């Protein structure tokens, strides 16, 4: 009984956290999208300076308090994977590596998609 009560409280807290995207989070995600588009442009044109700048901007997004949509181990894992992918982009830019840059960009894109799926599933689960 006590476990069920704790689970219900956790679900209610999580549900309140996930109801909708806040204005602050929307701003962070829009900027992240712009930075990711800049990364793609830089990868395609081998613009190493822009690749490094935009990749670092992506990493900075994780420092914004709005980034913390969830406070779960899985969300933490998703954020860490995102940062690893961003760091791979920075490394590729630093090395001017035309082979590693598009692979790192693809990995970054997959990290974003996987995290967005996770958050969407968490939102759906709290609405049931």
Kinemage of the C-alpha trace (Angstrom):
@kinemage 1
@onewidth
@group {chain A} dominant
@subgroup {mainchain}
@vectorlist {calphas} color= white
{ca unk a 1} P 0.000 0.000 0.000
{ca unk a 2} L 2.763 2.399 0.953
{ca unk a 3} L 4.662 1.593 -2.275
{ca unk a 4} L 1.529 2.331 -4.300
{ca unk a 5} L 1.100 5.666 -2.528
{ca unk a 6} L 4.718 6.617 -3.186
{ca unk a 7} L 4.362 5.613 -6.834
{ca unk a 8} L 1.187 7.698 -7.154
{ca unk a 9} L 2.872 10.774 -5.653
{ca unk a 10} L 5.860 10.314 -7.964
{ca unk a 11} L 3.542 9.990 -10.955
{ca unk a 12} L 1.654 13.148 -9.980
{ca unk a 13} L 4.891 15.109 -9.549
{ca unk a 14} L 6.234 13.788 -12.833
{ca unk a 15} L 2.924 14.539 -14.532
{ca unk a 16} L 2.896 18.120 -13.324
{ca unk a 17} L 6.451 18.476 -14.579
{ca unk a 18} L 5.544 17.100 -18.013
{ca unk a 19} L 2.200 18.729 -18.749
{ca unk a 20} L 3.474 21.070 -21.426
{ca unk a 21} L 6.593 22.684 -22.681
{ca unk a 22} L 7.297 25.904 -20.823
{ca unk a 23} L 8.111 29.172 -22.554
{ca unk a 24} L 11.693 28.899 -21.302
{ca unk a 25} L 12.085 25.344 -22.597
{ca unk a 26} L 10.551 26.317 -25.930
{ca unk a 27} L 13.169 29.087 -26.206
{ca unk a 28} L 16.005 26.664 -25.418
{ca unk a 29} L 14.723 24.068 -27.900
{ca unk a 30} L 14.267 26.662 -30.664
{ca unk a 31} L 17.835 27.878 -30.122
{ca unk a 32} L 19.062 24.276 -30.065
{ca unk a 33} L 17.323 23.676 -33.382
{ca unk a 34} L 18.958 26.767 -34.894
{ca unk a 35} L 22.368 25.703 -33.604
{ca unk a 36} L 21.850 22.170 -34.963
{ca unk a 37} L 20.944 23.604 -38.367
{ca unk a 38} L 24.123 25.702 -38.234
{ca unk a 39} L 26.074 22.552 -37.392
{ca unk a 40} L 24.652 20.798 -40.438
{ca unk a 41} L 25.607 23.736 -42.659
{ca unk a 42} L 29.100 23.753 -41.215
{ca unk a 43} L 29.515 19.990 -41.699
{ca unk a 44} L 28.379 20.153 -45.325
{ca unk a 45} L 30.664 23.100 -46.146
{ca unk a 46} L 33.589 22.029 -43.936
{ca unk a 47} L 33.359 25.331 -42.080
{ca unk a 48} L 35.380 24.207 -39.070
{ca unk a 49} L 35.148 27.477 -37.153
{ca unk a 50} L 31.342 27.513 -37.435
{ca unk a 51} L 31.153 23.815 -36.588
{ca unk a 52} L 33.074 24.369 -33.394
{ca unk a 53} L 31.120 27.527 -32.486
{ca unk a 54} L 27.700 25.979 -33.099
{ca unk a 55} L 28.655 22.734 -31.361
{ca unk a 56} L 29.754 24.647 -28.281
{ca unk a 57} L 26.481 26.581 -28.395
{ca unk a 58} L 24.624 23.259 -28.331
{ca unk a 59} L 26.569 22.182 -25.259
{ca unk a 60} L 25.742 25.476 -23.573
{ca unk a 61} L 22.024 24.739 -23.948
{ca unk a 62} L 22.360 21.994 -21.341
{ca unk a 63} L 23.451 24.606 -18.797
{ca unk a 64} L 20.125 26.443 -19.008
{ca unk a 65} L 17.836 25.563 -16.069
{ca unk a 66} L 14.964 25.048 -18.541
{ca unk a 67} L 16.892 22.087 -19.998
{ca unk a 68} L 15.976 19.998 -16.965
{ca unk a 69} L 12.612 18.839 -18.266
{ca unk a 70} L 12.795 15.728 -16.119
{ca unk a 71} L 14.740 14.721 -13.090
{ca unk a 72} L 15.074 11.036 -13.821
{ca unk a 73} L 18.088 8.782 -14.297
{ca unk a 74} L 17.037 8.127 -17.904
{ca unk a 75} L 16.814 11.843 -18.718
{ca unk a 76} L 20.228 12.367 -17.148
{ca unk a 77} L 21.566 9.546 -19.315
{ca unk a 78} L 19.988 11.125 -22.411
{ca unk a 79} L 21.562 14.508 -21.601
{ca unk a 80} L 24.973 12.938 -21.074
{ca unk a 81} L 24.733 11.108 -24.408
{ca unk a 82} L 23.825 14.411 -26.076
{ca unk a 83} L 26.908 16.061 -24.566
{ca unk a 84} L 29.147 13.192 -25.703
{ca unk a 85} L 27.837 13.621 -29.248
{ca unk a 86} L 28.419 17.381 -29.083
{ca unk a 87} L 31.961 16.801 -27.830
{ca unk a 88} L 32.581 14.468 -30.774
{ca unk a 89} L 31.523 17.326 -33.075
{ca unk a 90} L 33.882 19.744 -31.345
{ca unk a 91} L 36.698 17.200 -31.653
{ca unk a 92} L 35.968 16.677 -35.354
{ca unk a 93} L 36.025 20.443 -35.901
{ca unk a 94} L 39.294 20.811 -34.025
{ca unk a 95} L 40.885 18.033 -36.088
{ca unk a 96} L 39.210 19.263 -39.310
{ca unk a 97} L 38.128 15.697 -39.823
{ca unk a 98} L 35.851 15.432 -42.881
{ca unk a 99} L 35.059 11.786 -42.086
{ca unk a 100} L 34.258 12.160 -38.382
{ca unk a 101} L 32.197 15.362 -38.631
{ca unk a 102} L 29.196 13.924 -40.510
{ca unk a 103} L 29.222 10.792 -38.350
{ca unk a 104} L 29.237 12.920 -35.214
{ca unk a 105} L 26.389 15.021 -36.617
{ca unk a 106} L 24.357 11.887 -37.336
{ca unk a 107} L 25.012 10.620 -33.797
{ca unk a 108} L 23.924 13.983 -32.390
{ca unk a 109} L 20.714 13.897 -34.407
{ca unk a 110} L 19.942 10.402 -33.148
{ca unk a 111} L 20.530 11.538 -29.559
{ca unk a 112} L 18.035 14.373 -30.009
{ca unk a 113} L 15.421 12.085 -31.557
{ca unk a 114} L 15.855 9.444 -28.856
{ca unk a 115} L 15.531 11.984 -26.058
{ca unk a 116} L 12.461 13.594 -27.618
{ca unk a 117} L 10.862 10.147 -27.921
{ca unk a 118} L 11.647 9.442 -24.281
{ca unk a 119} L 10.116 12.726 -23.102
{ca unk a 120} L 7.040 12.203 -25.299
{ca unk a 121} L 6.526 8.684 -23.901
{ca unk a 122} L 6.913 10.020 -20.371
{ca unk a 123} L 4.266 12.667 -21.084
{ca unk a 124} L 1.887 10.078 -22.539
{ca unk a 125} L 2.426 7.775 -19.554
{ca unk a 126} L 1.483 10.524 -17.110
{ca unk a 127} L -1.721 11.317 -19.022
{ca unk a 128} L -3.110 7.791 -18.731
